[in-house]
Structures are given as structure tokens and as C-alpha cells.
Amino acid sequence: MKFVLIDRIVTIDPEQGRIVARKNLSLAEEYLADHFPTFPVMPGVLMLEAMVQTSSWLVRVRQGFSKSMIVLAEAKNVNYKSFVAPGGTLEVTSEALRIDELESEFKAVGRGADGGEIVKSRLKLRHYNLTDMDASLAETDEKLVSVMKQRFELMGGPAAVQVAAVTVDGK
């Protein structure tokens, strides 16, 4: 993934199949220079990608980071209601409808800082390892998984899992 569109994982509950993540939009985002220069807003396709990336973290955690690749297979009922401008926040909540070994489905919603709905969609993701297609790519799979584990740490993922556990246990 070229753009990392999630700044922070707020909570992640692998058992309940729910994750909340945030993207704080800064005027420094490179793509804003071209996306309506006089009215910069986060492109809709990047809002959709933020929902895909959020959902992917839940798959990784649920499956113990066993797959190196998680990609969008299908986006249904994508509905855009508003914009995210620089200085704004997109908070994505994604709920798993199902997570199988090779495929998953989600209901995802992006909201602004005021709680208003900005975007929503149903997503289908595919998960696999590159070695499924070429056994010589085992080292690449290992590197990709390692990078994703490091990124998960940087985004507060382990703490977010603990937050979810505390919330569920009532502690």
C-alpha cells in the first residue's frame, strides 16, 4: 500500500469483530494539492481505502498475521455524504460480518469529529500469501508480515487490543 491512511488504531476487539481507527487529515497530504486546489478535501477513493485498511488490521489480528496480502475484492453500497477537509478527522468503524481463512466481509462507516456520517460501505476482502502462487516468495511474505507487525505497533494496535479487552471485561 502506497498511502498509509490510518494514523491510529483506537480500539480493536477481535472477538467481537470490531475495530475503530482514525485518520487526521493534514494540509501536508501530498494529494490535496491536486484534489480541488481551491477546496482541498480527502478524495472519496482514499476514504474508501481508509476503510479497507482499517478492516485489514482486524483480519491480521484475528488471523495472527498469517497472511501477507489483504486486498479489496469488492465494495458495495458505497455512499458518500460529506467531505473531510484539512484539519478534520475521519474515524472509521468497521464491523466484521464474517472472517474466513481466505475472505472476509465488513460493514464500515467513516464519521467526522462531530460524529456525523461521511462515508459507508460493505467491503469484501481477500487474504492470501504470495507463496500460494509462487513458493519462491516465502521470504517476501515474511518481510511483508514483519513490516505489518511493526506498523501495527506504531499505530497503537497492541494498546488498542488491550483497551478493547478492558472495555469488554468491564475493568
Z-matrix of the N, CA and C atoms (Angstrom, degrees):
N
C 1 1.430
C 2 1.514 1 108.46
N 3 1.309 2 116.21 1 127.51
C 4 1.459 3 120.61 2 -178.47
C 5 1.518 4 110.93 3 -76.62
N 6 1.305 5 118.53 4 -46.42
C 7 1.455 6 122.57 5 179.31
C 8 1.520 7 109.19 6 -97.06
N 9 1.323 8 116.27 7 130.05
C 10 1.454 9 120.49 8 170.35
C 11 1.517 10 104.64 9 -95.18
N 12 1.308 11 116.72 10 109.18
C 13 1.455 12 121.67 11 -171.32
C 14 1.517 13 113.77 12 -103.54
N 15 1.315 14 115.81 13 15.04
C 16 1.453 15 121.08 14 175.37
C 17 1.519 16 106.86 15 -125.75
N 18 1.327 17 116.12 16 125.15
C 19 1.461 18 120.75 17 178.08
C 20 1.520 19 111.92 18 -89.73
N 21 1.325 20 116.42 19 -35.54
C 22 1.447 21 120.49 20 -172.17
C 23 1.517 22 110.64 21 -150.70
N 24 1.317 23 115.34 22 134.38
C 25 1.459 24 120.50 23 170.63
C 26 1.528 25 105.62 24 -91.39
N 27 1.316 26 116.31 25 119.01
C 28 1.462 27 122.05 26 -175.43
C 29 1.524 28 110.51 27 -82.62
N 30 1.323 29 116.58 28 -54.92
C 31 1.459 30 122.11 29 176.17
C 32 1.522 31 108.44 30 -143.67
N 33 1.312 32 113.85 31 149.16
C 34 1.462 33 119.40 32 175.83
C 35 1.527 34 107.31 33 -144.92
N 36 1.319 35 115.67 34 124.35
C 37 1.456 36 121.67 35 -179.22
C 38 1.532 37 107.70 36 -122.45
N 39 1.330 38 116.79 37 92.60
C 40 1.466 39 119.59 38 -176.81
C 41 1.524 40 113.64 39 -62.01
N 42 1.336 41 116.60 40 -32.85
C 43 1.466 42 119.96 41 -179.13
C 44 1.523 43 111.60 42 -69.25
N 45 1.312 44 116.93 43 -43.05
C 46 1.467 45 121.63 44 179.87
C 47 1.527 46 111.44 45 -83.32
N 48 1.342 47 117.50 46 -12.51
C 49 1.458 48 120.70 47 179.38
C 50 1.512 49 112.62 48 70.98
N 51 1.337 50 116.16 49 46.82
C 52 1.467 51 120.22 50 -176.94
C 53 1.525 52 109.77 51 -139.90
N 54 1.332 53 115.92 52 139.50
C 55 1.460 54 122.18 53 177.68
C 56 1.522 55 109.02 54 -141.61
N 57 1.336 56 115.21 55 144.87
C 58 1.458 57 122.35 56 174.74
C 59 1.520 58 106.80 57 -127.13
N 60 1.336 59 116.42 58 129.80
C 61 1.472 60 121.67 59 179.99
C 62 1.521 61 109.44 60 -138.76
N 63 1.335 62 115.81 61 159.14
C 64 1.466 63 120.45 62 -177.74
C 65 1.516 64 112.51 63 -126.26
N 66 1.321 65 113.69 64 146.98
C 67 1.462 66 123.22 65 170.46
C 68 1.521 67 106.66 66 -126.62
N 69 1.338 68 116.59 67 118.60
C 70 1.460 69 121.84 68 174.78
C 71 1.520 70 106.96 69 -95.92
N 72 1.306 71 116.42 70 119.28
C 73 1.459 72 120.68 71 -175.55
C 74 1.526 73 110.43 72 -86.83
N 75 1.316 74 114.85 73 123.39
C 76 1.460 75 122.02 74 -179.96
C 77 1.520 76 109.53 75 -110.26
N 78 1.316 77 116.41 76 150.78
C 79 1.460 78 120.39 77 176.96
C 80 1.532 79 110.66 78 -64.82
N 81 1.322 80 116.87 79 -15.29
C 82 1.463 81 121.66 80 178.95
C 83 1.532 82 112.84 81 -75.29
N 84 1.329 83 117.68 82 -8.88
C 85 1.470 84 120.02 83 178.87
C 86 1.528 85 107.98 84 -61.16
N 87 1.301 86 116.03 85 121.95
C 88 1.461 87 122.66 86 -172.52
C 89 1.532 88 113.75 87 -56.41
N 90 1.304 89 117.30 88 -40.39
C 91 1.467 90 121.42 89 -175.32
C 92 1.528 91 113.15 90 -68.47
N 93 1.339 92 117.96 91 -18.48
C 94 1.460 93 119.82 92 -178.48
C 95 1.527 94 113.01 93 -67.29
N 96 1.318 95 117.42 94 -23.45
C 97 1.468 96 120.63 95 179.12
C 98 1.529 97 111.33 96 -62.94
N 99 1.326 98 116.57 97 -28.48
C 100 1.459 99 120.87 98 -177.47
C 101 1.525 100 113.52 99 -105.60
N 102 1.305 101 116.78 100 -17.97
C 103 1.461 102 119.50 101 -176.97
C 104 1.519 103 109.16 102 -94.50
N 105 1.315 104 115.50 103 91.72
C 106 1.457 105 124.57 104 -175.38
C 107 1.536 106 111.24 105 57.42
N 108 1.328 107 118.23 106 72.57
C 109 1.470 108 121.28 107 -175.83
C 110 1.529 109 114.62 108 -52.15
N 111 1.326 110 118.41 109 -31.96
C 112 1.465 111 119.24 110 179.16
C 113 1.532 112 112.32 111 -90.90
N 114 1.324 113 116.84 112 -7.81
C 115 1.469 114 122.49 113 178.19
C 116 1.528 115 107.42 114 -145.86
N 117 1.352 116 116.70 115 71.31
C 118 1.471 117 119.11 116 -174.07
C 119 1.528 118 111.97 117 -69.18
N 120 1.322 119 115.78 118 128.26
C 121 1.463 120 122.18 119 175.83
C 122 1.529 121 108.69 120 -142.30
N 123 1.303 122 115.64 121 157.06
C 124 1.461 123 120.85 122 177.29
C 125 1.527 124 108.75 123 -67.02
N 126 1.328 125 117.40 124 124.97
C 127 1.469 126 119.51 125 179.07
C 128 1.534 127 111.63 126 -59.81
N 129 1.312 128 115.09 127 144.58
C 130 1.458 129 120.75 128 -179.58
C 131 1.513 130 113.41 129 -56.62
N 132 1.324 131 116.92 130 -38.70
C 133 1.462 132 119.98 131 -178.91
C 134 1.534 133 110.46 132 -65.42
N 135 1.341 134 117.52 133 -30.15
C 136 1.463 135 119.87 134 177.77
C 137 1.530 136 111.08 135 -78.05
N 138 1.324 137 117.43 136 -29.87
C 139 1.469 138 119.24 137 172.14
C 140 1.531 139 109.45 138 -63.74
N 141 1.325 140 115.60 139 -42.38
C 142 1.463 141 120.34 140 177.67
C 143 1.526 142 109.87 141 -62.44
N 144 1.327 143 117.05 142 -43.40
C 145 1.466 144 121.01 143 178.81
C 146 1.536 145 110.78 144 -63.30
N 147 1.319 146 118.21 145 -35.92
C 148 1.467 147 121.11 146 176.69
C 149 1.530 148 109.90 147 -61.61
N 150 1.327 149 117.11 148 -37.69
C 151 1.471 150 120.44 149 177.71
C 152 1.527 151 110.74 150 -68.78
N 153 1.335 152 116.78 151 -38.17
C 154 1.467 153 121.23 152 177.52
C 155 1.531 154 109.63 153 -64.36
N 156 1.346 155 116.41 154 -47.04
C 157 1.458 156 119.58 155 -179.32
C 158 1.523 157 111.72 156 -63.05
N 159 1.311 158 117.35 157 -40.16
C 160 1.463 159 120.99 158 177.45
C 161 1.526 160 110.12 159 -60.46
N 162 1.313 161 116.45 160 -48.94
C 163 1.476 162 121.19 161 -179.62
C 164 1.522 163 110.87 162 -61.85
N 165 1.324 164 116.66 163 -37.05
C 166 1.468 165 121.20 164 -179.50
C 167 1.519 166 112.34 165 -61.13
N 168 1.330 167 116.73 166 -36.03
C 169 1.472 168 119.43 167 179.11
C 170 1.523 169 110.72 168 -64.31
N 171 1.295 170 117.20 169 -36.49
C 172 1.463 171 119.84 170 178.10
C 173 1.528 172 110.22 171 -65.88
N 174 1.328 173 117.03 172 -41.46
C 175 1.470 174 120.64 173 177.36
C 176 1.525 175 109.92 174 -61.19
N 177 1.332 176 117.01 175 -47.17
C 178 1.469 177 120.38 176 -178.84
C 179 1.528 178 111.32 177 -57.55
N 180 1.316 179 116.53 178 -47.68
C 181 1.462 180 120.35 179 -178.49
C 182 1.519 181 110.55 180 -65.15
N 183 1.309 182 116.43 181 -46.16
C 184 1.472 183 121.23 182 -178.12
C 185 1.528 184 111.05 183 -61.24
N 186 1.348 185 116.69 184 -35.74
C 187 1.459 186 120.88 185 -177.48
C 188 1.532 187 112.99 186 -98.48
N 189 1.312 188 117.18 187 10.35
C 190 1.458 189 119.77 188 177.57
C 191 1.516 190 113.52 189 64.62
N 192 1.316 191 117.29 190 34.35
C 193 1.476 192 123.32 191 179.79
C 194 1.538 193 110.93 192 54.83
N 195 1.323 194 116.68 193 40.17
C 196 1.474 195 120.85 194 -177.13
C 197 1.527 196 113.77 195 -83.98
N 198 1.331 197 118.06 196 -13.82
C 199 1.470 198 121.32 197 -178.76
C 200 1.526 199 109.66 198 -117.39
N 201 1.299 200 116.09 199 136.41
C 202 1.471 201 120.36 200 -179.10
C 203 1.526 202 112.04 201 -84.22
N 204 1.319 203 117.39 202 -24.84
C 205 1.463 204 121.46 203 -175.64
C 206 1.534 205 110.34 204 -121.98
N 207 1.328 206 114.71 205 129.65
C 208 1.463 207 121.15 206 172.42
C 209 1.519 208 105.47 207 -133.25
N 210 1.320 209 116.51 208 117.32
C 211 1.466 210 121.05 209 -173.19
C 212 1.529 211 110.79 210 -129.67
N 213 1.307 212 114.50 211 155.03
C 214 1.459 213 120.63 212 176.41
C 215 1.525 214 109.67 213 -72.11
N 216 1.311 215 115.32 214 126.32
C 217 1.464 216 120.60 215 176.00
C 218 1.526 217 110.19 216 -100.47
N 219 1.339 218 116.15 217 -34.02
C 220 1.461 219 119.52 218 -175.85
C 221 1.530 220 110.34 219 -161.84
N 222 1.307 221 115.70 220 139.00
C 223 1.465 222 122.00 221 173.10
C 224 1.528 223 106.40 222 -122.78
N 225 1.331 224 115.91 223 123.54
C 226 1.465 225 121.00 224 -178.94
C 227 1.516 226 109.85 225 -119.39
N 228 1.316 227 114.68 226 152.76
C 229 1.465 228 121.68 227 173.97
C 230 1.526 229 112.79 228 50.83
N 231 1.332 230 116.17 229 42.11
C 232 1.461 231 120.03 230 178.00
C 233 1.523 232 107.35 231 -70.98
N 234 1.327 233 115.64 232 127.62
C 235 1.452 234 120.81 233 -176.01
C 236 1.525 235 108.76 234 -134.02
N 237 1.334 236 116.49 235 116.95
C 238 1.461 237 122.37 236 178.09
C 239 1.523 238 108.53 237 -100.86
N 240 1.333 239 115.93 238 129.63
C 241 1.459 240 119.89 239 -177.70
C 242 1.516 241 113.14 240 -116.56
N 243 1.342 242 117.80 241 -20.08
C 244 1.452 243 120.65 242 -176.03
C 245 1.522 244 109.76 243 -157.86
N 246 1.327 245 115.65 244 -172.13
C 247 1.455 246 122.62 245 -177.97
C 248 1.525 247 110.37 246 -115.97
N 249 1.342 248 115.17 247 161.42
C 250 1.462 249 121.85 248 167.47
C 251 1.518 250 105.41 249 -118.48
N 252 1.318 251 116.01 250 116.62
C 253 1.462 252 121.97 251 -179.22
C 254 1.527 253 109.01 252 -102.14
N 255 1.334 254 117.38 253 162.03
C 256 1.463 255 119.83 254 176.41
C 257 1.526 256 111.07 255 -52.64
N 258 1.319 257 115.34 256 137.55
C 259 1.463 258 121.50 257 -174.66
C 260 1.512 259 112.25 258 92.70
N 261 1.330 260 116.51 259 -12.68
C 262 1.458 261 121.76 260 179.66
C 263 1.518 262 112.35 261 -91.67
N 264 1.309 263 114.62 262 172.06
C 265 1.464 264 122.09 263 -179.50
C 266 1.517 265 109.52 264 -128.38
N 267 1.330 266 115.31 265 139.04
C 268 1.456 267 121.55 266 171.10
C 269 1.522 268 106.03 267 -110.32
N 270 1.326 269 116.70 268 114.73
C 271 1.460 270 120.59 269 176.46
C 272 1.518 271 107.72 270 -104.58
N 273 1.320 272 115.31 271 119.06
C 274 1.462 273 121.69 272 -176.52
C 275 1.517 274 110.05 273 -102.55
N 276 1.325 275 115.45 274 127.54
C 277 1.459 276 122.29 275 172.18
C 278 1.518 277 106.64 276 -114.13
N 279 1.320 278 115.39 277 124.40
C 280 1.457 279 119.85 278 -179.68
C 281 1.521 280 109.16 279 -124.96
N 282 1.333 281 114.94 280 129.91
C 283 1.458 282 121.02 281 179.64
C 284 1.524 283 109.25 282 -117.10
N 285 1.314 284 115.01 283 127.41
C 286 1.463 285 120.31 284 -179.36
C 287 1.518 286 110.18 285 -74.37
N 288 1.314 287 115.65 286 129.02
C 289 1.460 288 121.03 287 171.13
C 290 1.522 289 108.65 288 -87.32
N 291 1.334 290 115.02 289 -32.88
C 292 1.466 291 121.37 290 173.23
C 293 1.521 292 108.65 291 -166.01
N 294 1.331 293 115.43 292 146.32
C 295 1.465 294 121.58 293 173.33
C 296 1.519 295 106.65 294 -133.05
N 297 1.318 296 115.36 295 107.83
C 298 1.457 297 122.09 296 175.97
C 299 1.524 298 108.31 297 -102.73
N 300 1.309 299 117.00 298 179.51
C 301 1.461 300 120.03 299 -177.74
C 302 1.531 301 112.27 300 -60.74
N 303 1.326 302 117.84 301 -42.89
C 304 1.460 303 120.93 302 -173.28
C 305 1.525 304 114.50 303 -110.86
N 306 1.317 305 117.47 304 -6.34
C 307 1.457 306 119.76 305 -175.64
C 308 1.531 307 110.00 306 -153.20
N 309 1.323 308 115.32 307 151.92
C 310 1.459 309 120.51 308 177.27
C 311 1.518 310 109.75 309 -146.20
N 312 1.328 311 114.86 310 159.65
C 313 1.467 312 120.88 311 177.45
C 314 1.522 313 108.68 312 -133.03
N 315 1.335 314 114.99 313 142.69
C 316 1.458 315 121.59 314 -176.08
C 317 1.517 316 111.63 315 -137.36
N 318 1.317 317 113.45 316 156.28
C 319 1.452 318 122.54 317 167.70
C 320 1.525 319 104.04 318 -114.92
N 321 1.348 320 117.22 319 116.72
C 322 1.454 321 121.31 320 -174.97
C 323 1.527 322 110.62 321 -122.47
N 324 1.333 323 114.75 322 143.80
C 325 1.458 324 121.85 323 179.44
C 326 1.520 325 108.17 324 -136.17
N 327 1.335 326 116.53 325 134.41
C 328 1.455 327 122.08 326 173.63
C 329 1.512 328 109.17 327 -109.15
N 330 1.331 329 116.05 328 130.08
C 331 1.463 330 121.56 329 -179.03
C 332 1.518 331 110.50 330 -123.53
N 333 1.321 332 115.76 331 155.20
C 334 1.453 333 121.71 332 175.88
C 335 1.520 334 110.42 333 -84.42
N 336 1.332 335 115.82 334 178.02
C 337 1.467 336 121.48 335 -179.69
C 338 1.526 337 111.87 336 -59.54
N 339 1.327 338 116.81 337 -27.85
C 340 1.466 339 120.96 338 179.96
C 341 1.527 340 112.65 339 -83.59
N 342 1.336 341 116.71 340 -0.32
C 343 1.459 342 121.33 341 -179.89
C 344 1.516 343 114.12 342 87.78
N 345 1.326 344 116.87 343 -4.41
C 346 1.460 345 120.31 344 179.23
C 347 1.515 346 112.29 345 -72.66
N 348 1.323 347 115.52 346 140.36
C 349 1.464 348 121.35 347 -179.05
C 350 1.524 349 110.55 348 -69.46
N 351 1.328 350 115.78 349 130.86
C 352 1.465 351 121.99 350 179.40
C 353 1.525 352 110.62 351 -108.26
N 354 1.329 353 116.51 352 -42.61
C 355 1.460 354 121.37 353 -177.62
C 356 1.525 355 108.84 354 -152.12
N 357 1.333 356 115.79 355 149.98
C 358 1.460 357 120.09 356 173.67
C 359 1.516 358 108.90 357 -149.64
N 360 1.329 359 114.91 358 158.33
C 361 1.460 360 119.80 359 -178.29
C 362 1.521 361 110.06 360 -167.86
N 363 1.319 362 114.47 361 160.16
C 364 1.469 363 122.48 362 167.30
C 365 1.518 364 105.42 363 -102.91
N 366 1.321 365 116.69 364 131.89
C 367 1.460 366 121.70 365 -175.53
C 368 1.519 367 110.87 366 -122.05
N 369 1.323 368 114.82 367 143.82
C 370 1.461 369 120.87 368 170.52
C 371 1.525 370 106.22 369 -121.71
N 372 1.332 371 115.97 370 126.53
C 373 1.461 372 121.52 371 -179.55
C 374 1.520 373 109.85 372 -114.89
N 375 1.315 374 115.38 373 150.81
C 376 1.473 375 121.57 374 172.83
C 377 1.516 376 107.28 375 -114.08
N 378 1.337 377 116.72 376 141.78
C 379 1.461 378 120.76 377 178.72
C 380 1.516 379 108.57 378 -130.19
N 381 1.332 380 114.58 379 136.81
C 382 1.460 381 120.21 380 -177.26
C 383 1.515 382 109.76 381 -161.70
N 384 1.310 383 115.40 382 172.07
C 385 1.461 384 122.66 383 172.02
C 386 1.517 385 108.45 384 -110.84
N 387 1.310 386 116.18 385 149.57
C 388 1.468 387 120.72 386 178.61
C 389 1.524 388 111.10 387 -63.78
N 390 1.331 389 116.90 388 -28.02
C 391 1.470 390 120.07 389 178.49
C 392 1.525 391 111.86 390 -66.12
N 393 1.336 392 117.55 391 -16.67
C 394 1.463 393 120.19 392 175.63
C 395 1.524 394 110.38 393 -63.17
N 396 1.334 395 116.13 394 -26.06
C 397 1.466 396 121.14 395 -179.33
C 398 1.514 397 113.01 396 -105.07
N 399 1.346 398 115.89 397 -27.69
C 400 1.469 399 120.29 398 -176.60
C 401 1.526 400 108.23 399 -153.40
N 402 1.327 401 116.65 400 109.41
C 403 1.467 402 122.02 401 -176.18
C 404 1.526 403 112.71 402 -59.20
N 405 1.310 404 117.74 403 -23.45
C 406 1.472 405 120.60 404 -178.87
C 407 1.532 406 112.48 405 -73.19
N 408 1.325 407 117.90 406 -5.10
C 409 1.466 408 121.31 407 -177.53
C 410 1.529 409 113.50 408 -96.67
N 411 1.327 410 117.21 409 16.33
C 412 1.467 411 121.29 410 -178.53
C 413 1.530 412 111.42 411 -59.40
N 414 1.311 413 117.31 412 -41.42
C 415 1.469 414 120.86 413 -179.89
C 416 1.535 415 110.82 414 -64.60
N 417 1.321 416 116.89 415 -37.65
C 418 1.467 417 121.08 416 177.69
C 419 1.524 418 110.20 417 -65.17
N 420 1.328 419 117.03 418 -42.11
C 421 1.467 420 120.74 419 176.11
C 422 1.529 421 110.21 420 -57.19
N 423 1.324 422 116.53 421 -46.67
C 424 1.465 423 120.86 422 -179.39
C 425 1.526 424 111.50 423 -60.88
N 426 1.326 425 117.29 424 -42.55
C 427 1.468 426 121.03 425 179.45
C 428 1.524 427 111.37 426 -64.88
N 429 1.326 428 116.21 427 -43.70
C 430 1.462 429 120.08 428 179.38
C 431 1.527 430 111.52 429 -62.00
N 432 1.309 431 117.33 430 -44.23
C 433 1.464 432 121.16 431 179.07
C 434 1.528 433 109.86 432 -64.03
N 435 1.318 434 117.08 433 -40.58
C 436 1.467 435 121.25 434 178.36
C 437 1.530 436 111.27 435 -61.43
N 438 1.318 437 116.54 436 -44.35
C 439 1.470 438 121.24 437 178.50
C 440 1.529 439 110.23 438 -62.68
N 441 1.323 440 117.35 439 -42.05
C 442 1.463 441 120.55 440 180.00
C 443 1.530 442 111.23 441 -65.94
N 444 1.317 443 118.12 442 -37.20
C 445 1.465 444 120.82 443 176.98
C 446 1.526 445 110.41 444 -64.59
N 447 1.334 446 117.26 445 -41.28
C 448 1.467 447 121.18 446 178.01
C 449 1.528 448 110.60 447 -64.86
N 450 1.308 449 116.54 448 -43.68
C 451 1.469 450 121.31 449 179.50
C 452 1.526 451 110.97 450 -63.08
N 453 1.332 452 116.01 451 -39.41
C 454 1.458 453 121.81 452 177.92
C 455 1.538 454 110.32 453 -59.31
N 456 1.327 455 115.80 454 -42.78
C 457 1.472 456 120.65 455 176.93
C 458 1.525 457 110.52 456 -62.02
N 459 1.328 458 117.02 457 -46.55
C 460 1.462 459 121.77 458 -177.62
C 461 1.532 460 112.34 459 -62.50
N 462 1.310 461 116.64 460 -31.98
C 463 1.467 462 120.76 461 -179.02
C 464 1.516 463 113.24 462 -87.22
N 465 1.326 464 116.91 463 5.55
C 466 1.461 465 120.25 464 177.98
C 467 1.511 466 114.27 465 81.90
N 468 1.314 467 116.84 466 18.40
C 469 1.466 468 120.82 467 -176.98
C 470 1.510 469 115.32 468 -56.81
N 471 1.361 470 118.44 469 -50.68
C 472 1.469 471 118.33 470 -179.21
C 473 1.531 472 112.76 471 -59.34
N 474 1.323 473 117.61 472 -40.46
C 475 1.466 474 120.91 473 178.08
C 476 1.524 475 110.64 474 -66.86
N 477 1.336 476 116.84 475 -35.66
C 478 1.463 477 121.19 476 179.32
C 479 1.520 478 110.85 477 -65.81
N 480 1.328 479 117.56 478 -36.10
C 481 1.463 480 120.89 479 176.47
C 482 1.517 481 108.73 480 -65.56
N 483 1.335 482 117.72 481 -41.85
C 484 1.459 483 121.44 482 179.09
C 485 1.517 484 110.63 483 -64.28
N 486 1.339 485 117.27 484 -40.14
C 487 1.472 486 121.32 485 178.17
C 488 1.527 487 109.18 486 -59.48
N 489 1.322 488 116.86 487 -44.93
C 490 1.467 489 120.48 488 -179.74
C 491 1.523 490 110.47 489 -63.17
N 492 1.324 491 117.49 490 -40.74
C 493 1.468 492 120.79 491 -179.82
C 494 1.517 493 110.29 492 -64.39
N 495 1.319 494 117.42 493 -40.99
C 496 1.462 495 121.25 494 178.94
C 497 1.513 496 109.91 495 -64.99
N 498 1.331 497 116.94 496 -42.46
C 499 1.455 498 120.99 497 -179.55
C 500 1.519 499 111.07 498 -63.86
N 501 1.323 500 117.23 499 -42.68
C 502 1.459 501 121.12 500 -178.70
C 503 1.526 502 110.49 501 -69.08
N 504 1.331 503 117.41 502 -42.06
C 505 1.469 504 121.40 503 -178.51
C 506 1.515 505 112.31 504 -76.82
N 507 1.323 506 116.62 505 -14.07
C 508 1.457 507 120.59 506 179.90
C 509 1.517 508 112.99 507 77.41
N 510 1.325 509 117.99 508 18.93
C 511 1.471 510 122.08 509 -179.20
C 512 1.501 511 111.07 510 -94.38
